[in-house]
Every structure is written in C-alpha cells, then in structure tokens.
Amino acid sequence: MKKKGFLGLTIAALVLVLGGCGKKEASDKSSSSNFSTAARVKNADLKVYAPKGKNTDWLNGVVDRYNKKYDTKINLKTTDVAPTAITQKLTPLLVGHEVLPDISFIQDSDITGILKKFPKSFENLTSNGMENQIGKLIYSTKTSSLKATAPNHDLFGVPQDLGMVTMFYRHDIFEKAGIDAAKIKDWDELIAAGKIIKRKTGKSLLALDANGETSLVTIIMQQQNVPLIDKKGNVNMTGTATKNAIKIVDKLKKSGTVSYYSSDKDRYPMFQDSAVIIEGTWLAGNMTVNYPKQSGLWRMRTIVGYSADDQGKNPVNGGSSWYVGANSKNKTAALQLLKFAITDKASQADLLARGSAAATKSTYDSKAGKAEYPFFGNQKIFDVIKQAGNNAIVVYQYPYASDANNYLKMAVYDYWKKGDLNAQLKKNSEQLAQKYNVKVN
C-alpha cells in the first residue's frame, strides 16, 4: 500500500533523511534504524558514485520505474568514478568523517578493506532489516562471499551482479577446426582441441600473462574448491591444489597452443583474437560494447571440468554491489530505491538485457532470462550463467587478496625463469604471510 507525504515519518527517520548536512558528522555512526518502518520518501536528490556506463544507465531506468510506481520525485546526481578509483575517492571522506554519497558502486574485491578500517561507514543491511527482505532472492555464493569478511559477518552491500567464471569461445574457429566446443569435458581435452585449432586455423587457444599467469591458476584452484585466501584469511599457495593448477598451465604452455600478453593494454585484444577466453560473466556485456564487429562469432558455456573424474566447482571472478553511506543525507530514500531495484522484475530483467549477470536467482527463470543474445549467435547465455551459479564456490575477499595475487604472480614468474616450483611458492607465500600476519596453508 502506497504511503503519502512526510507525515508518517518518525523523528528518527526524519533525522536519517534530512541529517548529515554538516561535514563533521561521524561516518562511523552505528546504523540501527529499520528503514522498512519509515514512510516512503517522496522527494530526494541522491548523490551517487558509480562508473558511467551500463550500470548507471540501468540505475537511471530503475529510478524512472520507481518514480512512476510510487509517484515520487527521486533524482540521481551521479559522479563518474571508475571501479579502480572508488577506494581513493571514498577514503578521504571516511578519514575526515565527512558526509558520504547516498549510493556508491563498489567492486566486491575492494569493499573488505574499506569495511575493515571503517566498519560502520555504510548501512548495515542485516541490522536494519533489509537482508531479511532480499537475502533469499540472491544466490548464496554472492551473499556468503559478501558477509564472510564483513564486520560481524553482516551484509552491507546490495548485490548487483555475479562474477561466475565461464568459457567464452569462438564458434567459427572451433567449427573450422571440426570440434564441438560444447562436448569438451576437461582441461586435457581442451588442450588437445587447441592443438587441432592451431594446426587448422593458426589461432591460439588462449592467451596467458607473460609476467606470470595467475588468473588461470586461481580459477583452477577454485575448481578444486580451494580459494587463494581461505575463510580464516590464510593463504593457500603451497598446497596440492595450487601445484595441480600450475601443472595444467604448464601443459598449456608446452602444448604450443597459447599466446602471451605483457601488459593490461594488450590483454583483451589478445583475448579477442584467441579461440577461448576463461573469464567472469561480466565480460559478456563488455565484449558486446567493445567488439561489435565480432557479433555472432562467440558462444558461452560453463568452464571445462577440472578433470574427467572430477568436474569440480564453478570458479568466481568479479562482481560488484551498491552501498549506502551510513551518514548520507538521503539514506532512507537510497535504501528504498535499492530494495525496489532488486525486487522489481522489470529492473532485474533490464539488468540482464544490458549484459550483466544479475545476482537474483528467479531472474534467470523469467522471460528475460530465457532471451536470446544476438552477440552470442542468439544463444540463451543466461542458462549458462544460471548453471554456473548453482555450482559456485564461495570466495573470501580479504583486503590483501589482490596483493596475494601479486605474490602468486611473482612465484609463477620465478618458477618459469628459475625452476623449482616448491621453493618459489614457499618463498613468496612466506613473504606475503609475514607482511599481513597470516598463516600459509
């Protein structure tokens, strides 16, 4: 039932909506309000930090639907902030106890560091009741990952998308080589296919990082249900799963089917010129925008199994969520809008239409979830993402996860140049453990 005006607002809720004007309001003030009991905010200009593009375009569409449904006048005042720059943009505000944006778009890999230093900086969706209203709608791998490393294991972010790893492949290249990519079972079969592709088409199977391949290593580790950083924050770098993963990468290198890139600038162009890309589902939308001339050439499937006997878990790479500043001026309006965004079927369908893998489970069973995707030869790609999400590993985004990848990269590079895999893994993992006071498994 629609609520009208500000008359139903309690004094506490009114403070939440209108407060925060002074720059010295503490950003670590505890959020104990239950936003669901507040009357709907009718007018608000929401300050948003988010990268310009499909996500902000989507959020604008959400606002249009929201205003139409509730007869409100919610407006977005968006500042274009690249995902890689959001931490640098927010940190001075947090340190200075200044008013935060009403809504911030933050990658899952970045939020843990912020929450560790400023545990009460963003709205706690567990304590304010929002998790109870949206939690069951979301894939458990997403909420579990967000909560695993958050203060008190509570939920702070409104999930936007999944980062399920899938296998993108050039249908035309596989067809020319006489191979059905959908029938490849494991890494050994993929490498064998790569040899045929190289011989018949001259194309590389995939591209590796010349400075030390870590993306595939961590992906294959996850297939064995072993993330690089475990639930307790310790490092899985010297164990069997890591060595098994590196052995598979060694097979790829020795097969003569791979190419190498040496910089981020070259990475994705080389990916697009290969027969296979193993990457997060977020790449689907990026490919559509950045490589329109390749429309119709690509297809998607779940990642090949770890082995013939053990297909393994589906790896995770990427994903982002929306966060509401605990001291922001219009946080009640922001929370009401984001709850609508994740529960409104049309908004979630629009997210899929823009090439993002929605974090909501039921969206994949909707008409939008069964839609054909022209860039991928009219394939129903969301069936692939749903299958991946149902078998996904839970990853733990500790603040040093990115640095752990750097140490793994150094270990792999040193191994390629000097040999002695055990020694290189031991040396780099111990340096990482000492730096962050964690254990090596």
C-alpha positions in Angstrom: 0.0 0.0 0.0 1.4 3.4 -1.0 2.2 5.8 1.8 1.9 9.5 1.1 3.9 12.6 2.3 6.2 13.0 5.2 3.5 12.8 7.9 4.2 9.2 8.7 7.9 9.7 9.3 9.1 9.2 12.8 11.5 11.7 14.2 14.3 9.2 14.0 13.6 8.5 10.3 13.4 12.3 9.6 16.8 12.7 11.0 18.1 9.9 8.7 16.6 11.6 5.7 17.5 15.2 6.3 20.5 14.9 8.6 24.2 14.8 7.6 24.4 18.3 6.4 27.5 19.1 8.5 30.7 17.8 7.2 31.9 16.7 10.6 29.0 14.2 11.2 30.8 10.9 12.1 30.8 8.4 9.3 31.2 5.6 11.8 27.9 6.3 13.5 26.1 3.0 14.0 23.1 2.3 11.8 20.3 0.7 13.9 17.4 2.2 12.0 14.8 -0.2 10.4 14.2 1.6 7.1 11.2 -0.6 6.4 9.2 1.2 9.0 9.8 4.6 7.5 7.3 6.3 5.3 8.3 6.5 1.6 10.5 9.5 0.9 8.7 11.5 -1.8 11.5 13.9 -3.0 15.2 13.4 -2.9 18.4 14.1 -4.9 20.6 11.1 -4.4 24.3 11.6 -4.7 25.8 8.6 -6.5 29.4 7.5 -7.1 29.5 5.0 -9.9 31.2 4.4 -13.3 29.5 5.9 -16.2 28.1 3.2 -18.5 25.7 0.3 -18.3 25.3 0.2 -14.5 24.5 3.9 -14.2 22.2 3.6 -17.3 20.5 0.8 -15.5 20.1 2.7 -12.3 18.5 5.6 -14.1 16.0 3.2 -15.6 15.3 1.9 -12.1 14.6 5.5 -10.9 12.2 6.0 -13.8 10.2 2.9 -12.9 10.3 3.7 -9.2 9.0 7.3 -9.6 6.2 6.1 -11.9 5.1 3.3 -9.4 5.3 5.4 -6.2 4.6 8.9 -7.6 7.9 10.1 -6.2 10.5 12.6 -7.4 13.8 10.8 -6.8 16.7 12.2 -8.9 20.3 11.0 -9.3 23.3 13.3 -9.1 25.9 10.9 -10.4 29.7 11.4 -10.3 31.6 9.2 -12.7 34.0 7.2 -10.6 35.9 4.3 -12.2 35.7 1.0 -10.2 39.5 1.1 -9.7 39.3 4.6 -8.2 36.4 4.2 -5.8 38.6 3.5 -2.8 40.7 6.6 -3.4 37.6 8.7 -3.8 35.9 7.5 -0.6 38.9 7.2 1.7 39.4 11.0 2.3 35.7 11.3 3.1 35.9 8.5 5.6 39.1 9.7 7.2 37.7 13.2 7.5 34.3 12.0 8.9 32.7 13.8 6.0 29.3 13.0 4.5 29.3 10.1 2.2 27.4 9.7 -1.1 24.0 8.2 -0.7 24.9 5.4 -3.0 28.3 4.0 -4.1 29.1 1.3 -6.6 32.0 -0.8 -5.2 33.6 -4.0 -6.5 33.4 -7.0 -4.2 37.2 -7.2 -4.2 37.6 -3.6 -2.8 34.9 -3.4 -0.1 36.6 -5.5 2.5 39.5 -3.1 3.0 37.1 -0.2 3.5 34.9 -2.1 5.9 37.8 -3.3 8.0 39.1 0.3 8.5 35.6 1.9 8.7 33.3 -0.8 9.9 30.3 1.5 10.4 30.7 3.6 7.3 28.0 2.0 5.3 24.4 0.9 6.1 24.3 -2.5 7.8 21.6 -4.3 5.9 21.4 -7.1 8.4 20.7 -4.8 11.4 18.3 -2.5 9.6 16.2 -5.4 8.4 16.9 -5.3 4.6 18.7 -8.6 4.5 15.6 -10.4 5.7 13.7 -8.9 2.8 16.1 -9.5 0.0 18.5 -12.2 1.2 16.6 -15.2 -0.1 16.4 -13.7 -3.5 20.1 -13.7 -4.0 22.5 -16.6 -5.0 24.0 -17.8 -1.8 27.5 -17.7 -3.2 27.1 -13.9 -3.5 25.8 -13.2 -0.1 28.1 -15.6 1.6 31.1 -14.0 -0.1 30.0 -10.5 0.9 29.3 -11.5 4.5 32.3 -13.8 5.1 34.8 -10.9 5.5 32.4 -8.2 6.7 32.2 -6.9 10.3 30.2 -9.4 12.4 29.6 -11.3 9.1 26.7 -8.9 8.3 25.5 -7.9 4.9 26.4 -4.3 3.8 26.1 -4.3 0.1 23.0 -4.7 -2.1 24.2 -7.3 -4.6 24.4 -6.1 -8.3 25.9 -8.9 -10.3 27.5 -12.3 -10.2 31.1 -12.9 -11.3 30.7 -16.6 -12.3 33.6 -17.7 -14.5 32.5 -19.1 -17.8 34.2 -20.2 -21.0 33.7 -17.9 -24.0 34.7 -19.4 -27.3 34.8 -18.5 -30.9 32.2 -20.7 -32.6 33.6 -20.0 -36.1 37.2 -21.1 -35.1 36.0 -24.4 -33.5 33.7 -25.1 -36.4 36.6 -24.6 -38.9 38.7 -27.0 -36.8 35.8 -29.5 -36.8 35.4 -29.5 -33.0 32.2 -29.2 -30.9 33.3 -27.0 -28.1 30.2 -27.9 -26.0 31.4 -31.5 -25.7 34.8 -30.8 -24.3 34.9 -32.3 -20.8 38.1 -31.2 -19.1 41.4 -29.4 -19.5 43.2 -32.3 -21.2 40.5 -32.4 -23.9 40.7 -28.6 -24.3 44.4 -28.7 -24.8 44.0 -31.5 -27.3 41.4 -29.3 -29.1 43.9 -26.4 -29.0 46.5 -28.4 -30.9 44.0 -29.1 -33.7 42.8 -25.5 -33.8 46.4 -24.2 -34.0 47.2 -26.6 -36.8 44.0 -26.0 -38.9 43.3 -22.3 -38.2 46.6 -20.8 -36.9 44.8 -19.3 -33.9 46.0 -19.6 -30.4 43.7 -21.5 -27.9 44.0 -18.7 -25.3 46.4 -16.0 -24.0 48.5 -16.1 -20.9 50.2 -13.4 -18.9 53.9 -13.4 -19.8 54.7 -11.9 -16.4 53.4 -14.9 -14.5 49.9 -16.4 -15.2 47.7 -16.2 -12.1 44.2 -15.8 -13.4 44.0 -19.4 -14.7 45.9 -20.7 -11.7 43.4 -19.3 -9.2 40.5 -20.4 -11.4 41.7 -24.0 -11.5 42.4 -23.8 -7.7 38.8 -22.8 -7.2 37.6 -25.7 -9.4 39.2 -27.9 -6.6 37.2 -25.9 -4.1 40.3 -24.1 -2.8 40.3 -20.3 -3.0 43.6 -18.4 -2.8 42.6 -16.9 0.5 40.6 -19.2 2.8 37.8 -18.3 5.2 40.1 -17.5 8.1 42.2 -15.2 5.9 45.1 -17.7 5.5 47.0 -18.2 2.2 46.6 -21.3 0.0 49.7 -21.0 -2.0 51.9 -24.0 -1.3 49.3 -26.8 -1.2 48.4 -29.5 -3.7 45.6 -27.5 -5.3 48.0 -24.7 -6.3 50.5 -27.1 -7.7 47.9 -29.0 -9.6 46.7 -25.8 -11.2 50.2 -24.7 -12.2 50.8 -28.2 -13.7 47.7 -27.6 -16.0 49.1 -24.2 -17.0 52.4 -25.9 -17.7 50.6 -28.3 -20.0 49.1 -25.4 -21.9 52.5 -23.7 -22.3 54.2 -26.9 -23.5 51.4 -27.6 -26.0 52.4 -24.7 -28.2 48.7 -23.5 -28.3 48.9 -20.3 -26.3 50.0 -16.7 -26.9 51.3 -14.2 -24.4 50.4 -10.7 -23.4 52.8 -8.5 -21.4 50.5 -5.5 -20.4 46.9 -4.8 -19.5 46.6 -2.8 -22.7 47.3 -5.9 -24.8 45.4 -8.4 -22.6 41.8 -8.1 -24.0 42.8 -7.5 -27.7 44.8 -10.8 -27.5 41.9 -12.5 -25.7 39.5 -11.5 -28.6 41.9 -13.0 -31.1 42.1 -16.3 -29.3 39.7 -19.3 -29.6 38.9 -19.3 -25.9 38.5 -16.8 -23.0 38.1 -18.0 -19.5 36.7 -15.1 -17.6 33.9 -13.8 -15.4 30.4 -13.4 -16.8 30.7 -9.6 -16.7 32.8 -9.9 -19.9 29.7 -10.7 -21.9 28.4 -7.1 -21.7 31.9 -5.6 -22.3 32.5 -7.7 -25.4 29.2 -6.5 -26.9 30.1 -2.9 -26.4 33.9 -3.0 -27.3 34.0 -5.6 -30.1 30.7 -5.2 -32.1 32.4 -6.5 -35.3 32.7 -9.9 -33.6 29.0 -10.2 -33.1 27.7 -13.7 -33.9 31.1 -15.3 -33.6 31.2 -16.0 -29.9 29.4 -18.5 -27.7 29.4 -19.3 -24.0 29.4 -22.5 -21.9 30.4 -23.4 -18.4 34.1 -23.8 -17.8 35.6 -27.2 -18.8 35.8 -29.6 -15.8 38.8 -29.9 -13.6 39.3 -33.5 -14.8 37.4 -36.3 -16.4 36.7 -37.8 -13.0 36.0 -34.6 -11.1 34.3 -31.7 -12.9 34.8 -29.5 -9.8 33.2 -26.3 -8.6 32.5 -23.3 -10.7 35.0 -20.5 -10.1 34.2 -16.9 -9.3 35.9 -13.8 -10.6 34.5 -10.3 -10.2 31.2 -8.9 -9.1 30.0 -5.6 -7.6 27.4 -4.3 -5.1 25.7 -1.0 -4.2 26.5 0.6 -0.8 24.5 3.3 1.1 26.5 5.8 3.2 25.6 5.4 6.9 25.8 9.2 7.4 24.5 10.2 3.9 21.8 12.8 3.6 19.2 10.7 1.9 20.0 7.2 3.0 16.3 6.1 3.7 15.4 7.1 0.1 18.5 5.3 -1.2 17.6 2.1 0.7 14.0 2.2 -0.5 15.2 2.7 -4.1 17.8 -0.2 -3.9 15.2 -2.5 -2.4 12.9 -1.8 -5.3 15.8 -2.3 -7.8 16.5 -5.8 -6.6 12.9 -6.9 -6.1 11.4 -5.3 -9.2 11.1 -7.9 -12.0 11.4 -5.3 -14.8 14.5 -3.8 -13.3 16.2 -7.1 -12.9 15.2 -8.1 -16.5 16.7 -4.8 -17.7 20.0 -5.7 -15.9 20.2 -9.0 -18.0 19.3 -7.1 -21.2 22.4 -4.9 -20.6 24.6 -8.0 -20.4 25.1 -8.1 -16.6 24.6 -11.4 -14.7 22.0 -10.4 -12.1 22.6 -11.7 -8.6 18.9 -12.6 -8.2 18.0 -16.3 -8.7 14.5 -16.0 -10.1 15.5 -13.6 -12.8 17.0 -16.4 -14.8 13.7 -18.2 -14.9 11.9 -15.2 -16.2 11.3 -14.3 -19.9 14.3 -12.1 -19.8 16.4 -14.9 -18.5 15.4 -17.0 -21.5 16.1 -14.3 -24.1 18.4 -14.9 -27.0 21.6 -12.8 -27.0 22.5 -11.6 -30.6 26.2 -11.1 -29.9 26.5 -14.8 -29.0 24.7 -16.1 -32.1 21.3 -15.8 -30.4 22.3 -18.2 -27.7 20.4 -18.2 -24.4 23.5 -17.3 -22.4 21.8 -16.9 -19.1 21.1 -20.6 -19.0 24.9 -21.0 -18.8 25.2 -18.4 -16.1 22.4 -20.0 -14.0 24.1 -23.4 -14.3 27.4 -21.8 -13.1 25.7 -20.0 -10.2 24.2 -23.2 -9.0 27.6 -24.8 -8.6 29.7 -21.9 -7.5 32.5 -21.8 -4.9 32.4 -19.2 -2.1 35.4 -16.8 -2.2 36.8 -14.6 0.5 37.7 -11.0 -0.4 40.2 -10.1 2.3 41.9 -6.6 1.8 45.1 -8.3 0.7 43.5 -10.6 -1.9 44.8 -8.5 -4.7 48.3 -8.4 -3.2 48.2 -12.2 -2.7 47.7 -12.5 -6.5 50.8 -10.3 -7.0 52.9 -12.7 -4.8 51.5 -15.7 -6.7 52.4 -13.9 -9.9 56.0 -13.5 -8.7 56.1 -17.1 -7.7 54.9 -18.3 -11.1 57.2 -16.0 -13.0 60.2 -17.0 -10.9 59.3 -20.7 -11.4 59.2 -20.1 -15.2 62.6 -18.4 -15.2 64.4 -20.3 -12.5 62.6 -23.6 -11.9 62.0 -25.2 -8.5 58.3 -24.6 -8.1 58.2 -25.6 -4.4 60.9 -23.2 -3.5 59.3 -20.2 -5.3 55.9 -20.9 -3.8 57.3 -21.2 -0.4 59.4 -18.0 -0.6 56.6 -15.8 -1.9 53.9 -17.2 0.3 56.1 -16.7 3.4 56.8 -13.1 2.4 53.0 -12.5 2.0 52.2 -14.2 5.3 54.8 -12.1 7.1 53.6 -8.9 5.5 49.9 -9.4 6.6 50.5 -11.6 9.7 48.6 -14.6 8.3 49.4 -18.3 8.0 50.4 -20.3 4.9 48.3 -23.5 4.4 
